[in-house]
Amino acid sequence: MIKIILASALLVTSLFSLDLNNLLNNVKQTSNKELQEEKQRLEEFLNNKQKQQELLIQTKKELKEENETTKQLKKQIEKLEEELSQKESELTVKIGDLGEMFGSVRQTSADFLTNYQRTFTASQFPQKEEIFTKFSNSKKLPTIEELTSFWHTMLDEIIQSGNISKYEANVISNNGEKKLQEVTRIGLFSAFSNGQFLKYSTDINSLIELSIQPSSTFKSEAKEFEQSTNEIKSILIDPTKGTLFEMLGNNPTLLDRVHQGGIVGYIIIFLGVLGLIFAIYKIISLNLIYSKIKKQQKDISNYDESNSLGKIASVFYKNINDSISNLEIKIGEEILKETNNIKKGQSFVKLLAAVTPLLGLLGTVTGMIATFQAITLFGTGDPKLMAGGISTALITTVLGLITAIPLLFAYTYISSKSENIVSILEEQSIGMLAKTLKQND
């Protein structure tokens, strides 16, 4: 066993020593090869040294020539720059008023472009925008032909401002539908189609029907104007090119104002309507009572118990044989009873006339509280926020005053009429008692 182990160890050692010998031989061969290559490169460099020197001399000569050329070019550039500067000065002198004219043309083009984009002629002559834009953004002097074209375009725009024209154009209706319709344009101010007034939108470059149209009278006039030929017709125009129409559309209607009053406003309107209905009923009933009394007053002995004076006369003639004091008491009781019937409900009208302004003030105070709360949250940066809140708050005060004023007039009339009727009853009663007292004497 030991012999086998020793034999294996000797075999491994011999193999390892064999590999090291091979490695050493390879290293030696590589080193010799590199030394030979290095020696060969050194020999080539020494052989080419003369050639390298010649190349260096040639390169320096070429560099010197290029430097000379550069100096000459610099002198030439400086000379040309001086000449260019001189020519520019001469051009500036020769241009003279042309420079001012160019600036004037640009400014005029920009002004015409701004006005053109806001007028109805943009829907009829869209090609003009390109001309005005070209001159307003131009960086060089225009030619005579270009100036002539600009002048003709500008002159045509001035002429169109005084013309009434009919043409085909796309119109966007309120429901968003786009149709090709015949449009009637009055100068730069108004346009309408099929009786509907239009506005021109620069955002979408199209005619749009106004969301809120003028009254039906003006719309019918517009339709008649479209159908007319040479007759003189009146028509509504907007000198602000649509701004007034938009303000008219944003102006709240009477119903919108009422809705702004909120719950307090509805209560005021309800009480006002209720008070006016009752006041009208009371005025009619008092006038009927008054007419019956005046009729009864003509023949008081032939009394009719369907009226107040007839009832008092009935009490008088039925108790005419009683003592004067008893008769006076009975007539006084009947007068008091009729007076209560006549004045019944009068205080209700007075109450409503006093309560409605107070309710309006209540609505204003609560609205102002809400406005100040909004100011606390969002600040005072937006004046419309405060103006809108204050306007809404004051609506209830307006409603309260509008309701109270007719109620106050109605109460004054009812009170005056009642007092008049009661005075007639008292006068007639005193007259009947005085007549009886004279007969007894």
Residue, then its C-alpha position, 0 to 999 in steps of 0.5 A: m500500500i505504501k509503495i502504491i502511494l509513493a509511486s502516485a506521488l512521484l508520478v504527480t510530481s513529474l507531471f507538475s515539473l513538466d508543465l512548469n518547463n513548458l510554461l518557461n519555454n513559452v515565456k522565453q519565446t514570447s519575450n524573444k518575439e517582442l524584443q525582435e519587434e521592438k528592435q525592428r520598430l527602432e530601426e524603422f524610426l531611425n530610417n525614417k528620421q530624415k523623412q520626418q524632418e522633411l515633413l516638419i519643415q513642409t508643415k511649418k511652411e504651409l502654416k506660415e502661408e496660411n497665417e499670411t492668408t488669414k492676415q490678408l482675409k482679416k484686412q479684407i473683412e475689415k475693409l468690407e465691414e467699413e464699406l458695409s457700414q458706409k453703405e448702411s449709412e447711405l441707405t439710412v440717409k436715402i430711406g429718410d421718410l420711408g422708415e417712418m412710413f414703414g413704422s406707420v404701416r405696421q402700426t396701422s396694420a396692427d390697429f386695423l387687424t385688431n378692429y377687423q377681428r372684432t367686426f362682422t366683416a371678418s365673417q364675410f372677408p376672411q382673406k383680409e386677416e392674412i394681409f393685415t397680419k403680414f404687414s403688422n409682423s413685417k420686418k422689411l420695407p414693403t414694395i410698392e405693390e404690397l403697399t398698394s394691396f394694403w391700401h386697397t384692403m384698408l379702403d375696402e374695410i372703410i367702405q364696408s363699414g357703411n354698407i349693408s350686405k347680404y352673404e352666405a356664412n356659417v352660423i352656430s345656433n344656440n343648440g350648437e348646430k352649424k349651418l350655412q345661412e344667409v346673413t344680413r350685415i349692417g356696417l360693422f355693428s350688427a348682423f342677423s339671420n332669420g330674425q336672430f341677432l348674431k355676434y362674431s366670436t374671434d375664438i372660433n372665427s364664426l358667427i354665433e346666435l345671441s343666447i338672449q335675444p332682444s325683444s320680439t319687436f326688434k326680432s320681427e323688425a330684423k326679419e322684415f329688414e332681411q326681406s325688404t329691398n329698397e324700403i327704408k326700415s328701422i333696425l336695432i344696431d349695437p355700436t359697441k359691436g356686440t358688447l351691449f347685447e352681451m350686457l343685455g343678456n347678462n342683465p337679470t330679469l324681474l323674475d331673476r331678481v325675485h329669485q335672488g330674494g330667497i325665502v324671505g322674498y317669497i314670504i314678502i311677495f305672498l304677504g303682499v299679494l294676500g294684503l292687496i287681495f284683501a284690500i281690494y275686497k275691502i275697498i269694494s265692500l266699503n264702496l258697496i256699503y257707501s252706495k247703499i247708505k247714500k241711497q238709503q239717505k234719500d228716504i230714511s223713513n222707508y228703511d231697508e235693513s240690508n244696509s247699515l243706515g237702514k238697520i239704524a233707522s229700523v232700530f229708531y222707528k221700532n223704538i220710537n215710542d221709548s224714552i229718548s235716553n233708551l232710544e239713544i242707547k239702542i241706536g248707539e249700540e247699533i252704531l257701534k255694531e255697524t262700526n265694528n263691521i265696517k272697520k273689520g280687517q282694517s288693522f290687518v292691512k295696516l299690519l301687512a304694510a308695517v311688517t313687509p318692510l321689516l321682513g325686507l330689512l331682515g332679508t337684507v341683514t341676513g344677506m349682508i351677514a352671508t356676504f361678509q362671511a364670503i369676504t372672510l373666506f375669499g377676501t376682497g380680491d374680487p369686487k364682483l363677489m361683494a357687489g353680487g352679494i350686496s345686490t342680492a341682499l338689497i333685493t328683499t328691502v326693495l320687495g318689502l318697500i314695493t309691497a308696503i307702498p301700495l298696502l299703505f295707500a290701500y290702508t289710508y283709503i280704507s281708513s278714510k272711507s270707513e271714517n266717512i261711512v261712520s260719520i254719515l251713520e252718526e250724523q243721521s242718527i243724531g238727526m233722527l234723535a234731534k227730530t224726535l226730541k223736537q217733536n216731543d217738545 
